[in-house]
Amino acid sequence: MVPIGKKINLTAELFAVCDYTLISRDGKISIIGIFDRIGSVNFPTVHPKMVLAAVLRGEKNSKLIISLEVISPAGREVLKEQNKTIQIQLTLSPFGKGNLIIDLVTFRFDTEGEYRFILKHDNKIFAQTSVILQKVNNEKSTHTVN
C-alpha cells in the first residue's frame, strides 16, 4: 500500500458537473444530467444542488487526500471566502481506480462568468472543469442548460 503523502502519478479519466450520481455495488459510476451552464435572473444566486463526479486513476491501493478549489471569474477562491474547505480521503482500488463524488448543496455564485472547479493532490492540479453562470431574462430560463 502506498502511504499518504508519497508522490504518485494521478489523473482524472473523467471530471464533470452534474445533477446526480450513483455507484453500483460493483463500483460502476452513473452520472446523470451533466451540465456546464447555469442561468439566473439575479446575482448573487444560489444553486440548490450540483454534484462533482470524477473517475481517478493512479497507483494501485494509493491513499489520497484530494482537495477542491473553486475559482470565481475574478480569480478569487470561493470556498476560502466562504470559510469552507473540502478535502476528501480516498483509497484507490487494487486496479488503481477510484470514484470521487462531491455534493455541493446551496452553492452561492456571486457574479456571472466562468467558475472553475479544480481538484488537487499534493498541492498539484490534476483535474479541472468549469460552469458558466449567465444572466437570463425570465424565471423560466433559470434551469441548468448545456
FENCOR-V56117 format. One record per residue. N is the residue number from 0. RES is the residue in three letters. OMEGA is omega in whole degrees, -180 to 180 (* if undefined). Layout:
BEGIN
n->(N:N)
res->(RES:RES)
omega->(OMEGA:OMEGA)
END
This chain:
BEGIN
n->(0:1:2:3:4:5:6:7:8:9:10:11:12:13:14:15:16:17:18:19:20:21:22:23:24:25:26:27:28:29:30:31:32:33:34:35:36:37:38:39:40:41:42:43:44:45:46:47:48:49:50:51:52:53:54:55:56:57:58:59:60:61:62:63:64:65:66:67:68:69:70:71:72:73:74:75:76:77:78:79:80:81:82:83:84:85:86:87:88:89:90:91:92:93:94:95:96:97:98:99:100:101:102:103:104:105:106:107:108:109:110:111:112:113:114:115:116:117:118:119:120:121:122:123:124:125:126:127:128:129:130:131:132:133:134:135:136:137:138:139:140:141:142:143:144:145)
res->(MET:VAL:PRO:ILE:GLY:LYS:LYS:ILE:ASN:LEU:THR:ALA:GLU:LEU:PHE:ALA:VAL:CYS:ASP:TYR:THR:LEU:ILE:SER:ARG:ASP:GLY:LYS:ILE:SER:ILE:ILE:GLY:ILE:PHE:ASP:ARG:ILE:GLY:SER:VAL:ASN:PHE:PRO:THR:VAL:HIS:PRO:LYS:MET:VAL:LEU:ALA:ALA:VAL:LEU:ARG:GLY:GLU:LYS:ASN:SER:LYS:LEU:ILE:ILE:SER:LEU:GLU:VAL:ILE:SER:PRO:ALA:GLY:ARG:GLU:VAL:LEU:LYS:GLU:GLN:ASN:LYS:THR:ILE:GLN:ILE:GLN:LEU:THR:LEU:SER:PRO:PHE:GLY:LYS:GLY:ASN:LEU:ILE:ILE:ASP:LEU:VAL:THR:PHE:ARG:PHE:ASP:THR:GLU:GLY:GLU:TYR:ARG:PHE:ILE:LEU:LYS:HIS:ASP:ASN:LYS:ILE:PHE:ALA:GLN:THR:SER:VAL:ILE:LEU:GLN:LYS:VAL:ASN:ASN:GLU:LYS:SER:THR:HIS:THR:VAL:ASN)
omega->(-179:-178:176:177:177:-179:179:176:-176:177:173:176:-179:174:-173:171:-175:179:-171:173:170:179:-180:179:-178:171:178:-179:174:-177:-175:173:177:178:178:178:175:177:177:178:-176:172:0:179:178:176:-172:179:170:-176:171:-178:179:171:-174:175:180:-179:-176:178:-180:172:-174:166:-177:176:179:170:174:-177:-179:176:179:179:179:178:-173:-177:179:179:179:-179:179:174:176:175:-177:173:-174:174:178:-177:174:177:178:180:177:177:179:180:179:176:175:-175:-176:-179:-176:173:-175:-174:172:173:-176:175:-179:176:-172:174:-180:171:-175:178:178:178:174:177:-180:173:-178:175:178:176:-177:173:178:-173:-177:-177:-178:-178:-173:178:176:-180:179:*)
END
